């Protein structure tokens, strides 16, 4: 399970079945969350991009008028509401919104998978420590010290990885929450004023 610690791998203190269960549980959790993230964001793209078509169809069938709209307000070097150019502008905005959302979900998914992997590694380390503590009276003092040293080094490596992950994502998470909070407050202000 742990690359680079063959000394401990050769020991009889490893509960392969329990560690395999931990890995399987973590993989199931990762798959579920990635599945939910993918489909909720796909639904978001569809709802965001189909809103102008739904409004267009409603106004056309209810009032008999063709009123073109776009998902976002953007400046174009042409009139995007001209029927000749509207499909181009609409396609451009649909493609742009899909690219934007999936460029945002990619790093978030990677962050979640890394966190799940670290969680799995800590659970395996916990299991190995439990086995070590219950069986530490068996064997010589030197052997116990060697096994404990291997487990302590593994723990230090995992803590180092957590620190690296925090350094990589702390600014991103802060900006994500900050921008989201600003947008929620701004939207709430607009709703109360209008």
The 8 nearest C-alpha neighbors of each residue, nearest first, counted from 0:
[[1, 2, 18, 8, 123, 120, 19, 15],
 [2, 0, 4, 3, 8, 5, 120, 153],
 [3, 1, 4, 0, 5, 8, 153, 7],
 [2, 4, 5, 1, 6, 8, 0, 7],
 [5, 3, 6, 2, 7, 1, 8, 149],
 [4, 6, 8, 7, 3, 9, 2, 1],
 [7, 5, 4, 8, 9, 10, 149, 146],
 [6, 8, 10, 9, 5, 4, 146, 149],
 [9, 7, 5, 10, 6, 4, 13, 11],
 [8, 10, 7, 6, 5, 11, 13, 12],
 [11, 9, 7, 12, 8, 13, 6, 146],
 [10, 12, 13, 9, 8, 14, 7, 15],
 [13, 11, 10, 130, 14, 131, 127, 134],
 [14, 12, 11, 15, 127, 10, 8, 130],
 [13, 15, 17, 16, 18, 12, 127, 126],
 [16, 14, 18, 17, 13, 19, 20, 0],
 [15, 17, 19, 18, 14, 20, 21, 13],
 [18, 16, 20, 19, 14, 15, 21, 126],
 [19, 17, 21, 15, 20, 16, 123, 22],
 [18, 20, 16, 22, 21, 17, 15, 23],
 [21, 19, 17, 23, 18, 22, 24, 16],
 [22, 20, 18, 24, 19, 23, 25, 17],
 [21, 23, 19, 25, 20, 24, 26, 18],
 [22, 24, 20, 26, 25, 21, 27, 19],
 [25, 23, 27, 21, 26, 22, 20, 28],
 [26, 24, 28, 22, 27, 23, 119, 29],
 [25, 27, 29, 23, 28, 24, 30, 22],
 [28, 26, 24, 30, 25, 29, 31, 23],
 [27, 29, 25, 31, 26, 30, 24, 32],
 [30, 28, 26, 32, 27, 31, 33, 25],
 [29, 31, 27, 33, 28, 32, 34, 26],
 [32, 30, 34, 28, 29, 33, 27, 35],
 [31, 33, 35, 29, 34, 30, 36, 28],
 [32, 34, 36, 30, 35, 31, 37, 29],
 [33, 35, 31, 37, 32, 36, 30, 38],
 [36, 34, 32, 38, 33, 37, 39, 31],
 [37, 35, 33, 39, 34, 38, 32, 40],
 [36, 38, 34, 40, 35, 39, 33, 41],
 [37, 39, 41, 35, 40, 36, 42, 34],
 [40, 38, 42, 36, 41, 37, 35, 43],
 [39, 41, 43, 42, 37, 38, 36, 44],
 [40, 42, 38, 44, 43, 39, 37, 45],
 [43, 41, 39, 45, 40, 44, 38, 46],
 [44, 42, 40, 46, 41, 45, 47, 39],
 [43, 45, 41, 47, 42, 46, 48, 97],
 [44, 46, 42, 48, 43, 47, 49, 41],
 [47, 45, 43, 49, 44, 48, 50, 42],
 [46, 48, 44, 45, 50, 49, 43, 70],
 [47, 49, 45, 46, 50, 93, 70, 44],
 [48, 50, 52, 46, 51, 45, 47, 53],
 [49, 51, 53, 52, 48, 47, 46, 54],
 [52, 50, 54, 53, 68, 49, 69, 55],
 [53, 51, 55, 49, 50, 54, 56, 68],
 [52, 54, 50, 56, 55, 51, 57, 49],
 [53, 55, 57, 51, 52, 56, 58, 50],
 [56, 54, 52, 58, 53, 57, 51, 59],
 [57, 55, 59, 53, 54, 58, 60, 52],
 [58, 56, 54, 60, 59, 55, 61, 53],
 [59, 57, 61, 55, 62, 56, 60, 54],
 [58, 60, 63, 64, 56, 65, 57, 62],
 [59, 61, 57, 63, 58, 62, 56, 64],
 [62, 60, 58, 59, 57, 63, 64, 56],
 [63, 61, 58, 64, 59, 60, 57, 65],
 [62, 64, 59, 60, 61, 58, 65, 57],
 [65, 63, 59, 62, 66, 58, 60, 61],
 [64, 66, 59, 67, 55, 63, 58, 56],
 [67, 65, 55, 64, 68, 58, 59, 54],
 [68, 66, 80, 55, 65, 69, 51, 85],
 [69, 67, 51, 66, 70, 80, 55, 52],
 [68, 70, 71, 51, 89, 72, 67, 92],
 [69, 71, 48, 51, 47, 92, 50, 68],
 [72, 70, 69, 73, 92, 68, 96, 89],
 [71, 73, 69, 74, 70, 68, 92, 75],
 [74, 72, 71, 75, 69, 92, 79, 88],
 [73, 75, 76, 72, 77, 79, 78, 71],
 [74, 76, 77, 73, 79, 78, 88, 72],
 [77, 75, 74, 78, 79, 73, 84, 88],
 [78, 76, 75, 79, 84, 74, 81, 80],
 [77, 79, 80, 81, 75, 76, 84, 85],
 [80, 78, 85, 84, 81, 88, 77, 75],
 [81, 79, 85, 78, 67, 82, 84, 68],
 [80, 82, 83, 84, 79, 78, 85, 67],
 [83, 81, 85, 84, 80, 86, 79, 67],
 [82, 84, 81, 85, 86, 87, 80, 79],
 [85, 83, 87, 81, 79, 82, 86, 88],
 [84, 86, 79, 88, 82, 80, 87, 81],
 [87, 85, 89, 88, 84, 90, 83, 82],
 [88, 86, 90, 84, 85, 89, 91, 79],
 [89, 87, 91, 85, 90, 86, 79, 92],
 [88, 90, 86, 92, 91, 87, 85, 69],
 [91, 89, 93, 87, 92, 88, 86, 94],
 [90, 92, 88, 94, 89, 93, 95, 87],
 [91, 93, 95, 89, 94, 90, 96, 88],
 [94, 92, 90, 96, 95, 91, 48, 89],
 [93, 95, 97, 91, 92, 96, 90, 98],
 [96, 94, 92, 98, 97, 93, 91, 99],
 [95, 97, 99, 93, 98, 94, 92, 100],
 [98, 96, 94, 100, 99, 95, 101, 44],
 [99, 97, 95, 101, 96, 100, 102, 94],
 [100, 98, 96, 102, 97, 101, 95, 103],
 [101, 99, 103, 97, 102, 98, 96, 104],
 [100, 102, 104, 103, 98, 99, 105, 97],
 [103, 101, 99, 100, 105, 104, 98, 106],
 [104, 102, 100, 101, 105, 99, 106, 107],
 [103, 105, 101, 107, 102, 106, 108, 100],
 [106, 104, 108, 107, 102, 103, 101, 109],
 [107, 105, 109, 108, 104, 110, 103, 102],
 [108, 106, 110, 104, 109, 105, 111, 103],
 [107, 109, 111, 105, 110, 106, 104, 112],
 [108, 110, 106, 112, 107, 111, 113, 105],
 [111, 109, 107, 113, 108, 112, 106, 114],
 [110, 112, 114, 108, 113, 109, 115, 107],
 [111, 113, 115, 109, 114, 110, 116, 108],
 [112, 114, 116, 110, 111, 115, 109, 117],
 [115, 113, 111, 117, 116, 112, 118, 110],
 [116, 114, 118, 112, 117, 113, 111, 119],
 [117, 115, 119, 113, 118, 114, 112, 120],
 [118, 116, 120, 114, 119, 115, 121, 113],
 [117, 119, 115, 121, 116, 120, 114, 122],
 [118, 120, 116, 122, 117, 121, 25, 115],
 [119, 121, 117, 123, 122, 118, 124, 116],
 [122, 120, 124, 118, 123, 119, 125, 117],
 [123, 121, 125, 119, 124, 120, 126, 118],
 [124, 122, 126, 120, 125, 121, 18, 127],
 [123, 125, 121, 127, 126, 122, 128, 120],
 [126, 124, 122, 128, 123, 127, 121, 129],
 [127, 125, 123, 129, 124, 128, 122, 130],
 [128, 126, 124, 130, 129, 125, 131, 123],
 [127, 129, 131, 125, 130, 126, 132, 124],
 [130, 128, 126, 132, 127, 131, 125, 133],
 [129, 131, 127, 133, 128, 132, 134, 12],
 [132, 130, 128, 134, 129, 135, 133, 127],
 [133, 131, 135, 129, 134, 130, 128, 136],
 [132, 134, 130, 131, 135, 129, 136, 128],
 [133, 135, 131, 132, 136, 137, 130, 12],
 [136, 134, 132, 137, 131, 133, 143, 138],
 [135, 137, 134, 138, 133, 139, 143, 132],
 [138, 136, 135, 134, 139, 143, 140, 133],
 [139, 137, 142, 136, 143, 140, 135, 141],
 [138, 140, 142, 141, 143, 137, 136, 144],
 [139, 141, 143, 142, 144, 138, 145, 136],
 [142, 140, 144, 139, 143, 145, 138, 146],
 [141, 143, 145, 139, 144, 140, 138, 146],
 [144, 142, 140, 146, 145, 141, 147, 135],
 [143, 145, 141, 147, 142, 146, 148, 140],
 [144, 146, 148, 142, 143, 147, 141, 149],
 [147, 145, 149, 143, 148, 144, 142, 150],
 [146, 148, 150, 144, 149, 145, 151, 143],
 [147, 149, 151, 145, 146, 150, 144, 152],
 [150, 148, 146, 152, 147, 151, 153, 145],
 [149, 151, 153, 147, 148, 152, 154, 146],
 [150, 152, 154, 148, 153, 149, 147, 155],
 [153, 151, 155, 149, 154, 150, 148, 156],
 [154, 152, 150, 156, 151, 155, 157, 149],
 [153, 155, 151, 157, 152, 156, 150, 158],
 [154, 156, 152, 158, 153, 157, 159, 151],
 [157, 155, 159, 153, 154, 158, 152, 160],
 [156, 158, 160, 154, 159, 155, 153, 161],
 [157, 159, 161, 155, 160, 156, 154, 162],
 [158, 160, 156, 162, 157, 161, 155, 163],
 [161, 159, 163, 157, 162, 158, 164, 156],
 [160, 162, 158, 164, 159, 163, 165, 157],
 [163, 161, 165, 159, 160, 164, 166, 158],
 [164, 162, 160, 166, 165, 161, 167, 159],
 [163, 165, 161, 167, 162, 166, 168, 160],
 [164, 166, 162, 169, 168, 163, 167, 161],
 [167, 165, 163, 164, 169, 168, 162, 170],
 [166, 168, 164, 165, 169, 163, 170, 171],
 [167, 169, 171, 165, 170, 166, 172, 164],
 [170, 168, 172, 165, 171, 166, 173, 167],
 [171, 169, 173, 172, 168, 174, 167, 166],
 [170, 172, 168, 174, 173, 169, 175, 167],
 [173, 171, 175, 169, 174, 170, 168, 176],
 [172, 174, 170, 176, 175, 171, 177, 169],
 [175, 173, 177, 171, 172, 176, 178, 170],
 [174, 176, 172, 178, 173, 177, 171, 179],
 [177, 175, 179, 173, 174, 178, 180, 172],
 [178, 176, 174, 180, 179, 175, 173, 181],
 [177, 179, 181, 175, 180, 176, 174, 182],
 [178, 180, 176, 182, 181, 177, 175, 183],
 [181, 179, 183, 177, 178, 182, 176, 184],
 [180, 182, 178, 184, 179, 183, 185, 177],
 [181, 183, 185, 179, 184, 180, 186, 178],
 [182, 184, 180, 186, 181, 185, 187, 179],
 [185, 183, 187, 181, 182, 186, 188, 180],
 [184, 186, 182, 188, 187, 183, 181, 189],
 [187, 185, 189, 183, 188, 184, 182, 190],
 [186, 188, 184, 190, 185, 189, 183, 191],
 [189, 187, 185, 191, 186, 190, 184, 192],
 [188, 190, 186, 192, 187, 191, 193, 185],
 [189, 191, 187, 193, 188, 192, 186, 185],
 [190, 192, 188, 189, 193, 187, 186, 185],
 [193, 191, 189, 190, 188, 187, 186, 185],
 [192, 190, 191, 189, 188, 187, 186, 185]]
